Amino acid sequence: MRVYILVSLILLNLLTSGCAGLLRHEGPADPRDPWEGANRAIFKFNESVDRTIFKPIAQGYEKTLPQPLRTGITNFFSNLGDLMTAIQHALQLDFRSSSESTVRFLVNSTVGILGFNDVATRMGIAKTDEDSGQTLGTYGVASGPYVVLPLLGPSSVRDGLGRIVDLFADPLNNIARDRETKIAANTLKVIDTRARLLSAEQAFEALAFDRYMAMRSAYFAIRESQIED
C-alpha cells in the first residue's frame, strides 16, 4: 500500500509545483538535505544496483511464481509486521491500535495458517504500519537531516537509527534458528518487496524529471503523515 501512496504523492507534487522545477536540479538547496551531494551519489549507486540485480530478480520472481503464491508470501511477511506494529503502538501509548494489531496477528497466525491468508482484513480488522522511527517521532524526536542509505534508500538520521532497532527486533530474525535460514528468509522478503514495486514504478518512470528530488519530497510527505496519524 505504501508504494501506491508514494506514487500518488509524487504525481501530486508534479501537478502542484509544476514539472519544470523537477526537470532539472536548480534553485536553493533544501535545508533538510545538507548532505545532498553524498546522498545523490548513494542514490545513483542504489539505482545502478537495482537495475542490474534487484529488478531483474524481482521480474523473474514475478514471472515464475503464480500470483496466489506471491500473495501468500506477502501476507506471511505482513503478518510478522503486525506483531511489530502492535509493539510500536503500545510504545506510543495507543493501546487500542495495539490491541487491533495483536488480534490481526493472532487471527492470521492461526485461522490464516501462519499468516499466508489475510483473514483479519476480511473480518474488517484494519491494518496499520508503525516502526521505531515513527515512535521516536511521536515522542518529539526530530527527524534530523535527510540521508539516502546504501541499498535501503530514503531515510533520515532518526529513521535510520530506528531501522537498526527494527532489524534486531524483527520476528523474522528471531524465529529463524540458523544463519542460513535467516539469510534465505530475508532475501525472499527483499525480493517479494521489490516485486510489488514493479507495477507502481511504471508511472514513476514514465515521467522525465529529477527522480532524486521527487523521491525526497515524497519521503518527507509520507513520513510526516505517518507520524501525525
VEXMARTOR-641805 format. One line per 3 residues: for each residue y, z, x of N, C-alpha, C, O. Coordinates in nm, 3 decimals. Atoms other than C-alpha are relative to their C-alpha. Example, Ala and Ser with C-alpha at 12.3 -4.5 7.8 and 13.67 -1.06 7.14 Angstrom:
2
-0.119:0.000:0.089:-0.450:0.780:1.230:0.120:0.000:0.090:0.118:0.066:0.194  -0.119:-0.006:-0.082:-0.106:0.714:1.367:0.109:0.073:-0.077:0.220:0.090:-0.026
//
This chain:
229
-0.120:0.000:0.082:0.000:0.000:0.000:0.126:0.000:0.086:0.224:-0.067:0.052  -0.120:-0.010:-0.083:0.245:0.083:0.278:0.044:-0.135:0.052:0.164:-0.161:0.065  -0.038:0.129:-0.056:0.231:-0.268:0.418:0.078:-0.083:-0.101:0.170:-0.156:-0.062
-0.073:0.074:0.101:0.348:-0.415:0.087:0.140:0.056:-0.018:0.234:-0.019:-0.043  -0.132:-0.063:0.003:0.635:-0.164:0.079:0.082:-0.050:0.117:0.201:-0.080:0.103  -0.068:0.047:-0.120:0.721:-0.271:0.434:0.054:-0.140:-0.019:0.170:-0.166:0.010
-0.043:0.138:0.020:0.734:-0.640:0.345:0.112:-0.006:-0.102:0.207:-0.082:-0.085  -0.104:0.000:0.104:0.940:-0.568:0.032:0.134:0.045:0.057:0.238:-0.013:0.025  -0.123:-0.049:-0.060:1.194:-0.371:0.233:0.060:-0.103:0.096:0.182:-0.118:0.102
-0.049:0.103:-0.091:1.217:-0.647:0.493:0.069:-0.112:-0.079:0.177:-0.157:-0.041  -0.058:0.106:0.082:1.281:-0.909:0.225:0.130:0.047:-0.065:0.226:-0.029:-0.073  -0.121:-0.055:0.060:1.534:-0.681:0.054:0.112:0.005:0.104:0.229:-0.022:0.074
-0.099:-0.007:-0.108:1.708:-0.634:0.388:0.062:-0.137:0.025:0.182:-0.148:0.051  -0.050:0.137:-0.020:1.737:-1.011:0.426:0.097:-0.039:-0.111:0.200:-0.102:-0.085  -0.082:0.039:0.113:1.884:-1.052:0.080:0.134:0.073:-0.003:0.236:0.015:-0.040
-0.121:-0.081:0.009:2.137:-0.771:0.108:0.092:-0.015:0.120:0.214:-0.007:0.107  -0.083:0.007:-0.119:2.254:-0.814:0.465:0.025:-0.143:0.046:0.112:-0.168:0.129  -0.020:0.140:-0.038:2.221:-1.190:0.493:-0.092:-0.038:0.114:-0.110:0.039:0.208
0.095:0.043:-0.102:1.977:-1.390:0.701:0.067:-0.023:0.135:0.003:-0.006:0.239  -0.066:0.038:-0.125:2.235:-1.488:0.960:-0.001:0.114:0.100:-0.016:0.091:0.220  -0.005:-0.113:-0.092:2.256:-1.140:1.104:-0.132:0.027:0.066:-0.137:0.095:0.169
0.132:-0.025:-0.056:1.882:-1.139:1.167:-0.053:-0.118:0.079:-0.156:-0.108:0.146  0.048:0.118:-0.070:1.851:-1.484:1.309:0.018:0.013:0.151:-0.051:-0.054:0.228  -0.022:-0.016:-0.144:1.983:-1.370:1.644:0.041:0.144:0.026:0.090:0.212:-0.064
-0.032:-0.137:-0.038:2.037:-1.043:1.826:0.143:0.007:0.051:0.171:-0.029:0.165  -0.138:-0.012:-0.041:2.409:-0.976:1.832:0.063:0.114:-0.077:0.002:0.169:-0.169  -0.068:-0.109:0.066:2.664:-0.716:1.726:-0.026:0.130:0.073:-0.100:0.132:0.172
0.015:-0.129:-0.066:2.685:-0.345:1.818:-0.143:0.050:-0.005:-0.217:0.022:-0.099  0.134:-0.054:-0.006:2.371:-0.166:1.920:-0.017:0.108:-0.106:0.079:0.177:-0.141  0.030:-0.103:0.097:2.203:0.060:1.666:-0.006:0.134:0.073:-0.085:0.147:0.167
0.000:-0.129:-0.071:2.277:0.422:1.771:-0.133:0.074:-0.008:-0.160:0.163:0.072  0.131:-0.064:0.013:1.931:0.522:1.652:-0.100:-0.056:0.101:-0.210:-0.003:0.117  0.092:0.069:-0.091:1.779:0.289:1.912:0.064:-0.013:0.139:0.093:-0.124:0.184
-0.066:0.005:-0.131:1.930:0.385:2.251:-0.087:-0.062:0.108:-0.037:-0.101:0.214  0.092:0.057:-0.099:1.621:0.255:2.433:-0.044:-0.140:-0.041:-0.158:-0.180:-0.016  0.037:0.130:0.056:1.631:-0.091:2.274:-0.060:-0.095:0.103:-0.155:-0.167:0.073
0.053:0.091:-0.101:1.571:-0.278:2.598:-0.147:0.025:0.028:-0.227:-0.068:0.028  0.140:-0.035:-0.025:1.250:-0.092:2.674:-0.084:-0.021:-0.124:-0.198:-0.068:-0.116  0.073:0.016:0.126:1.149:-0.096:2.308:-0.034:-0.146:-0.027:-0.143:-0.178:-0.073
0.026:0.142:0.022:1.185:-0.472:2.288:-0.110:-0.051:0.093:-0.191:-0.136:0.054  0.105:0.041:-0.094:0.968:-0.514:2.596:-0.137:0.044:-0.050:-0.233:-0.032:-0.044  0.126:-0.051:0.053:0.696:-0.296:2.444:-0.038:-0.075:-0.127:-0.155:-0.104:-0.150
0.025:0.076:0.123:0.733:-0.477:2.111:-0.059:-0.136:0.033:-0.154:-0.181:-0.032  0.050:0.131:-0.042:0.680:-0.809:2.286:-0.143:0.011:0.052:-0.227:-0.075:0.025  0.135:-0.023:-0.050:0.374:-0.668:2.464:-0.097:0.020:-0.117:-0.206:-0.037:-0.118
0.085:-0.025:0.116:0.232:-0.541:2.133:-0.030:-0.128:-0.076:-0.143:-0.151:-0.120  0.018:0.126:0.072:0.286:-0.878:1.969:-0.099:-0.090:0.074:-0.182:-0.157:0.011  0.089:0.083:-0.080:0.107:-1.053:2.255:-0.145:0.048:-0.012:-0.237:-0.032:-0.029
0.134:-0.056:0.012:-0.191:-0.817:2.242:-0.057:-0.027:-0.138:-0.175:-0.058:-0.152  0.047:0.024:0.136:-0.210:-0.856:1.866:-0.044:-0.145:-0.019:-0.149:-0.171:-0.078  0.033:0.141:0.017:-0.207:-1.236:1.881:-0.130:-0.037:0.070:-0.208:-0.118:0.020
0.116:0.039:-0.079:-0.476:-1.254:2.147:-0.127:0.081:-0.029:-0.238:0.034:-0.005  0.118:-0.087:0.020:-0.704:-0.964:2.046:-0.017:0.044:-0.145:-0.113:0.006:-0.211  0.020:-0.066:0.129:-0.646:-0.773:1.724:-0.003:-0.095:-0.118:-0.089:-0.084:-0.205
-0.004:0.091:0.114:-0.551:-1.054:1.488:-0.124:-0.088:-0.009:-0.181:-0.100:-0.117  0.122:0.081:0.010:-0.843:-1.285:1.579:-0.122:0.082:-0.044:-0.204:0.035:-0.122  0.113:-0.086:0.040:-1.089:-0.995:1.546:0.010:0.033:-0.148:-0.090:0.031:-0.220
-0.021:-0.033:0.142:-0.937:-0.898:1.211:-0.033:-0.120:-0.089:-0.091:-0.103:-0.196  0.030:0.120:0.078:-0.964:-1.257:1.089:-0.151:-0.023:-0.008:-0.203:-0.060:-0.113  0.145:0.013:0.001:-1.329:-1.270:1.192:-0.065:0.105:-0.090:-0.162:0.077:-0.161
0.049:-0.109:0.084:-1.390:-0.936:1.022:0.015:-0.035:-0.148:-0.076:-0.011:-0.228  -0.027:0.035:0.139:-1.233:-1.063:0.701:-0.092:-0.113:-0.047:-0.136:-0.113:-0.162  0.085:0.113:0.037:-1.438:-1.384:0.705:-0.148:0.037:-0.005:-0.224:-0.019:-0.084
0.142:-0.034:-0.012:-1.767:-1.217:0.796:-0.047:0.099:-0.107:-0.153:0.082:-0.167  0.040:-0.104:0.094:-1.774:-0.911:0.572:0.049:-0.033:-0.141:0.165:-0.070:-0.159  -0.042:0.026:0.138:-1.769:-0.958:0.193:0.103:0.103:-0.046:0.107:0.215:0.003
-0.108:-0.086:0.048:-1.475:-0.810:0.004:-0.046:0.138:-0.048:0.017:0.238:-0.014  0.044:-0.133:0.046:-1.674:-0.530:-0.168:-0.031:0.096:0.116:-0.002:0.215:0.108  0.031:-0.084:-0.114:-1.796:-0.403:0.168:0.127:0.043:0.072:0.140:0.159:0.113
-0.127:-0.035:-0.064:-1.446:-0.417:0.320:0.075:0.104:-0.081:0.136:0.195:-0.026  -0.065:-0.098:0.087:-1.311:-0.230:0.020:-0.063:0.138:0.016:0.007:0.239:0.020  0.070:-0.127:-0.019:-1.575:0.039:0.065:0.038:0.066:0.131:0.057:0.188:0.136
-0.039:-0.053:-0.130:-1.486:0.080:0.432:0.143:0.054:-0.005:0.171:0.162:0.048  -0.138:-0.045:0.016:-1.116:0.104:0.348:0.005:0.131:-0.077:0.077:0.224:-0.040  0.003:-0.121:0.082:-1.192:0.364:0.081:-0.053:0.120:0.079:-0.005:0.232:0.062
0.057:-0.108:-0.080:-1.400:0.568:0.326:0.106:0.064:0.090:0.121:0.186:0.094  -0.105:-0.052:-0.088:-1.116:0.600:0.576:0.114:0.062:-0.080:0.171:0.163:-0.040  -0.105:-0.053:0.086:-0.865:0.654:0.297:-0.037:0.138:-0.052:0.048:0.225:-0.066
0.045:-0.129:0.051:-1.075:0.941:0.165:0.018:0.110:0.104:0.060:0.220:0.071  -0.024:-0.098:-0.107:-1.064:1.118:0.500:0.149:0.028:0.013:0.189:0.141:0.044  -0.144:-0.018:-0.004:-0.690:1.063:0.493:0.049:0.095:-0.108:0.147:0.167:-0.088
-0.038:-0.091:0.107:-0.671:1.250:0.162:-0.016:0.146:0.043:0.063:0.231:0.003  0.019:-0.137:-0.048:-0.806:1.560:0.334:0.117:0.042:0.088:0.168:0.153:0.075  -0.114:-0.030:-0.086:-0.533:1.543:0.597:0.128:0.012:-0.082:0.214:0.096:-0.053
-0.117:-0.006:0.086:-0.274:1.477:0.327:0.007:0.134:-0.073:0.115:0.191:-0.089  0.004:-0.130:0.069:-0.386:1.790:0.141:0.052:0.110:0.091:0.125:0.199:0.047  -0.046:-0.101:-0.097:-0.326:1.996:0.455:0.151:-0.012:0.022:0.221:0.089:0.027
-0.143:0.020:-0.022:0.017:1.840:0.512:0.082:0.047:-0.119:0.187:0.109:-0.102  -0.069:-0.048:0.120:0.121:1.907:0.152:0.008:0.152:0.000:0.111:0.210:-0.035  0.002:-0.147:-0.004:0.018:2.270:0.195:0.100:0.053:0.101:0.169:0.152:0.075
-0.096:-0.042:-0.102:0.222:2.299:0.515:0.143:-0.020:-0.048:0.235:0.049:-0.004  -0.132:0.024:0.058:0.516:2.160:0.318:0.027:0.088:-0.121:0.131:0.077:-0.186  -0.008:-0.094:0.113:0.455:2.431:0.054:-0.002:-0.073:-0.134:0.046:-0.020:-0.235
0.017:0.076:0.124:0.381:2.161:-0.205:-0.146:0.016:-0.043:-0.228:-0.072:-0.021  0.139:-0.035:0.029:0.067:2.325:-0.338:-0.060:-0.081:-0.115:-0.181:-0.099:-0.122  0.051:0.085:0.108:0.041:2.111:-0.650:-0.055:-0.131:0.056:-0.166:-0.172:0.023
0.046:0.126:-0.060:0.020:1.790:-0.449:-0.119:0.024:0.092:-0.208:-0.060:0.102  0.112:-0.034:-0.087:-0.211:1.963:-0.202:-0.128:0.012:-0.080:-0.235:-0.032:-0.037  0.118:-0.015:0.086:-0.446:2.052:-0.486:-0.050:-0.135:-0.049:-0.171:-0.159:-0.053
0.040:0.133:0.047:-0.443:1.695:-0.618:-0.072:-0.079:0.110:-0.172:-0.144:0.083  0.064:0.071:-0.111:-0.527:1.552:-0.275:-0.137:0.060:0.031:-0.230:-0.011:0.068  0.129:-0.067:-0.023:-0.804:1.811:-0.235:-0.101:-0.045:-0.104:-0.217:-0.072:-0.072
0.089:0.045:0.108:-0.950:1.715:-0.573:-0.043:-0.144:0.025:-0.160:-0.178:0.006  0.034:0.139:-0.033:-0.933:1.347:-0.473:-0.109:-0.004:0.105:-0.207:-0.078:0.091  0.097:0.000:-0.109:-1.123:1.422:-0.154:-0.138:0.046:-0.049:-0.239:-0.014:-0.015
0.126:-0.054:0.048:-1.390:1.628:-0.331:-0.070:-0.096:-0.096:-0.191:-0.116:-0.088  0.057:0.094:0.096:-1.440:1.378:-0.613:-0.056:-0.124:0.070:-0.169:-0.165:0.044  0.044:0.122:-0.067:-1.460:1.074:-0.388:-0.111:0.026:0.102:-0.193:-0.062:0.127
0.104:-0.032:-0.098:-1.677:1.252:-0.129:-0.136:0.023:-0.068:-0.240:0.008:-0.004  0.124:-0.028:0.073:-1.935:1.340:-0.397:-0.034:-0.114:-0.096:-0.125:-0.193:-0.070  0.026:0.105:0.098:-1.922:1.113:-0.700:0.024:-0.137:0.060:-0.044:-0.234:0.026
-0.033:0.128:-0.063:-1.769:0.840:-0.488:-0.085:-0.034:0.120:-0.058:-0.132:0.189  0.095:0.024:-0.110:-2.050:0.862:-0.232:0.073:-0.013:0.135:0.090:-0.123:0.188  -0.067:-0.010:-0.130:-1.869:0.974:0.084:0.132:-0.077:0.006:0.183:-0.109:0.113
-0.130:0.065:0.005:-1.553:0.803:-0.033:-0.005:-0.152:-0.006:0.100:-0.216:-0.013  0.009:0.147:0.003:-1.685:0.447:-0.039:0.047:-0.056:-0.135:0.086:-0.172:-0.144  -0.050:0.038:0.131:-1.593:0.435:-0.409:0.117:0.091:-0.036:0.105:0.213:-0.032
-0.119:-0.078:0.034:-1.244:0.543:-0.515:-0.004:0.038:-0.147:0.070:-0.017:-0.229  0.015:-0.047:0.137:-1.349:0.723:-0.832:0.124:0.076:-0.045:0.163:0.068:-0.161  -0.115:-0.084:0.035:-1.050:0.957:-0.821:0.116:-0.081:-0.057:0.180:-0.039:-0.153
-0.109:0.083:0.050:-0.798:0.677:-0.870:-0.029:-0.047:-0.142:0.061:-0.049:-0.226  0.037:0.042:0.135:-0.989:0.551:-1.174:0.009:0.115:-0.099:0.023:0.093:-0.219  -0.015:-0.118:0.086:-0.972:0.906:-1.308:0.146:0.037:-0.019:0.176:0.131:-0.093
-0.141:-0.026:0.016:-0.595:0.898:-1.279:0.058:0.103:0.094:0.168:0.153:0.071  -0.049:-0.097:-0.099:-0.562:1.131:-0.979:0.078:-0.077:0.105:0.021:-0.155:0.182  -0.088:0.079:-0.086:-0.266:0.996:-0.785:-0.028:0.024:0.148:-0.060:0.135:0.189
0.016:-0.008:-0.144:-0.297:0.921:-0.415:0.136:0.007:0.067:0.227:-0.068:0.031  -0.122:-0.008:-0.080:-0.025:1.024:-0.171:-0.040:-0.002:0.147:-0.156:0.022:0.182  0.025:0.003:-0.144:0.007:0.991:0.206:0.104:0.086:0.071:0.224:0.066:0.055
-0.089:-0.087:-0.077:0.153:1.259:0.431:-0.055:0.012:0.142:-0.176:0.004:0.164  0.042:-0.017:-0.138:0.147:1.307:0.807:0.084:0.109:0.065:0.176:0.163:0.003  -0.070:-0.109:-0.068:0.270:1.557:1.063:0.147:-0.030:0.022:0.230:0.060:0.020
-0.140:0.038:-0.017:0.590:1.361:1.124:0.080:0.029:-0.126:0.192:0.080:-0.118  -0.067:-0.029:0.125:0.680:1.388:0.756:0.016:0.151:-0.020:0.120:0.198:-0.067  -0.007:-0.145:0.014:0.600:1.759:0.758:0.111:0.057:0.087:0.188:0.143:0.042
-0.107:-0.045:-0.088:0.828:1.814:1.055:0.136:-0.037:-0.059:0.232:0.039:-0.048  -0.124:0.044:0.061:1.096:1.615:0.873:0.042:0.088:-0.116:0.161:0.115:-0.134  -0.034:-0.087:0.112:1.076:1.836:0.565:0.052:0.135:0.047:0.121:0.204:-0.029
-0.052:-0.125:-0.056:1.148:2.134:0.791:0.130:-0.021:0.076:0.180:0.069:0.143  -0.130:0.025:-0.059:1.462:1.967:0.915:-0.002:-0.051:0.142:0.104:-0.062:0.204  0.007:0.052:-0.136:1.336:1.832:1.247:0.050:-0.144:0.000:-0.003:-0.229:-0.072
-0.057:0.135:-0.006:1.544:1.525:1.333:-0.100:-0.098:0.058:-0.186:-0.062:0.138  0.095:0.102:-0.045:1.361:1.200:1.393:0.013:-0.029:0.149:-0.085:-0.064:0.215  -0.021:0.035:-0.140:1.517:1.151:1.734:0.009:-0.150:0.017:0.004:-0.224:-0.082
-0.014:0.144:-0.024:1.555:0.810:1.897:-0.121:-0.081:-0.048:-0.235:-0.034:-0.048  0.105:0.095:0.037:1.358:0.512:1.773:-0.077:-0.039:0.126:-0.019:-0.058:0.232  0.082:0.037:-0.114:1.068:0.424:2.000:-0.116:-0.086:-0.047:-0.179:-0.057:-0.149
0.116:0.084:0.028:0.808:0.149:1.999:-0.112:0.043:0.093:-0.098:0.034:0.215  0.111:-0.049:-0.080:0.476:0.289:2.114:-0.096:-0.113:0.037:-0.124:-0.199:-0.047  0.098:0.103:-0.038:0.232:0.071:2.310:-0.119:-0.001:-0.095:-0.182:0.103:-0.116
0.111:0.023:0.092:-0.027:-0.068:2.066:0.019:0.063:-0.138:-0.032:0.011:-0.236  -0.017:-0.070:0.128:0.082:0.176:1.791:0.120:-0.048:-0.079:0.122:-0.034:-0.202  -0.112:0.058:0.071:0.414:0.014:1.709:0.116:0.094:-0.027:0.135:0.192:0.045
-0.123:-0.074:0.029:0.733:0.153:1.547:-0.024:0.149:-0.021:-0.120:0.189:-0.086  0.010:-0.144:0.016:0.788:0.526:1.565:0.134:0.063:0.038:0.234:-0.007:0.053  -0.116:-0.073:-0.049:1.038:0.792:1.668:-0.056:0.113:0.086:-0.177:0.133:0.091
0.048:-0.109:-0.085:1.022:1.085:1.906:-0.076:0.102:-0.084:-0.184:0.147:-0.047  0.066:-0.097:0.088:0.938:1.321:1.619:-0.133:-0.053:-0.051:-0.234:0.017:-0.045  0.122:0.055:0.058:0.683:1.092:1.459:-0.105:-0.030:0.106:-0.225:-0.025:0.078
0.095:0.022:-0.109:0.529:1.008:1.795:-0.075:0.128:0.034:-0.196:0.125:0.055  0.065:-0.129:-0.023:0.461:1.377:1.856:-0.093:0.034:-0.116:-0.201:0.089:-0.097  0.083:-0.024:0.117:0.330:1.401:1.502:-0.129:-0.078:0.005:-0.233:-0.030:-0.040
0.122:0.081:-0.011:0.084:1.120:1.572:-0.102:0.064:0.093:-0.223:0.054:0.070  0.092:-0.068:-0.092:-0.061:1.318:1.861:-0.073:0.112:-0.073:-0.194:0.129:-0.058  0.060:-0.107:0.078:-0.119:1.614:1.630:-0.101:-0.057:-0.099:-0.212:-0.005:-0.113
0.089:0.062:0.099:-0.272:1.386:1.364:-0.127:-0.052:0.065:-0.235:-0.047:0.006  0.116:0.053:-0.071:-0.502:1.230:1.622:-0.104:0.108:0.025:-0.224:0.088:0.002  0.092:-0.109:-0.029:-0.652:1.562:1.725:-0.055:0.064:-0.128:-0.166:0.117:-0.128
0.044:-0.062:0.125:-0.672:1.681:1.363:-0.080:-0.095:-0.089:-0.136:-0.053:-0.190  0.068:0.101:0.081:-0.825:1.360:1.229:-0.146:0.039:-0.023:-0.221:0.056:0.073  0.139:-0.035:0.029:-1.153:1.447:1.049:-0.100:-0.098:0.062:-0.212:-0.060:0.097
0.090:0.100:-0.057:-1.300:1.123:1.181:-0.043:0.037:0.140:-0.157:0.014:0.179  0.032:-0.039:-0.137:-1.283:1.257:1.535:-0.071:0.134:0.008:-0.122:0.172:0.114  0.067:-0.129:0.001:-1.425:1.591:1.431:-0.143:-0.008:-0.055:-0.228:0.073:-0.018
0.135:0.012:0.054:-1.728:1.472:1.233:-0.090:-0.085:0.089:-0.212:-0.073:0.085  0.078:0.080:-0.094:-1.835:1.221:1.498:-0.054:0.090:0.111:0.023:0.162:0.174  0.062:-0.096:-0.091:-2.079:1.403:1.724:0.007:-0.041:0.146:0.004:0.045:0.234
-0.003:0.043:-0.140:-2.060:1.192:2.038:0.111:-0.101:0.022:0.169:-0.155:-0.072  -0.113:0.085:-0.039:-1.809:0.982:2.226:-0.019:-0.142:-0.050:0.076:-0.205:-0.097  0.025:0.138:0.042:-1.974:0.650:2.142:0.026:-0.018:-0.149:0.081:-0.120:-0.190
-0.022:0.007:0.144:-1.966:0.724:1.769:0.149:0.006:-0.032:0.197:-0.066:-0.121  -0.144:-0.010:0.022:-1.601:0.824:1.787:0.069:-0.132:0.031:0.156:-0.177:-0.044  -0.061:0.127:-0.038:-1.510:0.503:1.967:-0.031:-0.108:-0.103:0.057:-0.184:-0.143
0.040:0.100:0.097:-1.707:0.289:1.722:0.073:0.020:-0.133:0.120:-0.077:-0.194  -0.065:-0.030:0.128:-1.560:0.464:1.416:0.149:-0.033:0.004:0.203:-0.092:-0.089  -0.143:0.027:-0.011:-1.202:0.443:1.539:0.029:-0.149:0.018:0.130:-0.199:-0.030
-0.015:0.145:-0.016:-1.247:0.079:1.642:-0.009:-0.068:-0.136:0.070:-0.157:-0.167  0.015:0.057:0.135:-1.369:-0.005:1.291:0.122:0.031:-0.085:0.166:-0.054:-0.163  -0.119:-0.038:0.077:-1.074:0.183:1.143:0.119:-0.088:0.037:0.193:-0.132:-0.051
-0.110:0.085:-0.046:-0.827:-0.017:1.355:-0.018:-0.142:-0.052:0.078:-0.203:-0.100  0.027:0.137:0.046:-0.993:-0.349:1.266:0.023:-0.011:-0.150:0.084:-0.107:-0.197  -0.018:0.002:0.145:-1.000:-0.264:0.896:0.148:0.006:-0.036:0.193:-0.066:-0.126
-0.143:-0.011:0.027:-0.634:-0.164:0.902:0.071:-0.132:0.031:0.156:-0.177:-0.046  -0.064:0.127:-0.038:-0.533:-0.484:1.085:-0.036:-0.110:-0.098:0.048:-0.195:-0.129  0.042:0.104:0.093:-0.735:-0.699:0.845:0.078:0.009:-0.131:0.107:-0.093:-0.194
-0.075:-0.017:0.124:-0.547:-0.551:0.549:0.145:-0.045:0.012:0.215:-0.059:-0.088  -0.136:0.047:-0.022:-0.221:-0.666:0.706:0.010:-0.152:-0.001:0.121:-0.207:-0.007  -0.001:0.144:-0.017:-0.322:-1.031:0.728:0.074:-0.072:-0.112:0.158:-0.159:-0.086
-0.062:0.070:0.112:-0.217:-1.139:0.379:0.148:0.031:-0.011:0.229:-0.057:-0.040  -0.140:-0.039:0.015:0.107:-0.942:0.377:0.089:-0.060:0.108:0.206:-0.089:0.083  -0.085:0.049:-0.109:0.226:-1.071:0.714:0.034:-0.147:-0.015:0.120:-0.197:0.057
-0.034:0.141:0.021:0.229:-1.430:0.586:0.145:-0.013:-0.047:0.217:-0.104:-0.004  -0.138:0.004:0.047:0.555:-1.356:0.405:0.095:0.036:0.114:0.206:-0.017:0.124  -0.080:-0.043:-0.114:0.685:-1.188:0.719:0.020:-0.115:0.098:0.131:-0.138:0.146
-0.007:0.107:-0.099:0.604:-1.481:0.946:0.069:-0.124:-0.053:0.114:-0.208:0.025  -0.062:0.119:0.059:0.743:-1.737:0.702:0.151:-0.001:0.018:0.216:-0.104:-0.001  -0.145:-0.010:-0.017:1.095:-1.613:0.773:0.034:0.001:0.148:-0.021:0.081:0.224
-0.038:0.009:-0.141:1.258:-1.708:1.103:0.118:0.092:0.028:0.234:0.054:0.012  -0.107:-0.091:-0.035:1.453:-1.401:1.207:-0.048:0.089:0.114:-0.159:0.074:0.165  0.033:-0.092:-0.109:1.457:-1.130:1.469:-0.101:0.103:-0.052:-0.064:0.199:-0.120
0.106:-0.088:0.050:1.126:-0.959:1.399:0.020:0.144:0.044:-0.011:0.237:-0.030  -0.021:-0.135:-0.051:1.218:-0.661:1.613:0.098:0.078:-0.087:0.071:0.191:-0.127  -0.101:-0.067:0.080:1.531:-0.578:1.416:-0.049:0.025:-0.143:-0.021:0.130:-0.200
0.050:-0.016:0.135:1.358:-0.633:1.082:-0.100:0.115:-0.008:-0.096:0.195:-0.102  0.099:-0.108:-0.003:1.070:-0.402:1.174:0.068:0.135:0.017:0.028:0.233:-0.045  -0.072:-0.126:-0.023:1.311:-0.136:1.298:0.069:0.047:-0.128:0.060:0.165:-0.163
-0.070:-0.036:0.123:1.518:-0.144:0.978:-0.098:0.047:-0.107:-0.074:0.146:-0.176  0.100:-0.038:0.100:1.209:-0.132:0.759:-0.062:0.134:0.032:-0.089:0.214:-0.057  0.060:-0.127:-0.041:1.063:0.154:0.960:0.086:0.118:-0.042:0.036:0.214:-0.100
-0.089:-0.110:0.034:1.368:0.375:0.914:0.010:0.018:-0.152:0.015:0.131:-0.201  -0.009:-0.009:0.146:1.391:0.291:0.542:-0.124:0.066:-0.059:-0.114:0.151:-0.148  0.124:-0.057:0.050:1.026:0.375:0.484:-0.011:0.147:0.033:-0.047:0.228:-0.053
0.014:-0.140:-0.040:1.030:0.698:0.681:0.097:0.089:-0.076:0.063:0.202:-0.111  -0.097:-0.082:0.073:1.344:0.819:0.507:-0.048:0.026:-0.143:-0.036:0.138:-0.194  0.049:-0.017:0.137:1.191:0.759:0.164:-0.123:0.091:-0.004:-0.140:0.168:-0.098
0.119:-0.083:-0.003:0.862:0.924:0.266:0.035:0.148:0.017:-0.029:0.234:-0.043  -0.037:-0.139:-0.027:1.032:1.240:0.390:0.076:0.060:-0.118:0.068:0.180:-0.142  -0.079:-0.050:0.112:1.260:1.267:0.087:-0.079:0.008:-0.129:-0.029:0.064:-0.226
0.073:0.001:0.126:0.984:1.219:-0.172:-0.046:0.139:-0.041:-0.110:0.156:-0.145
//
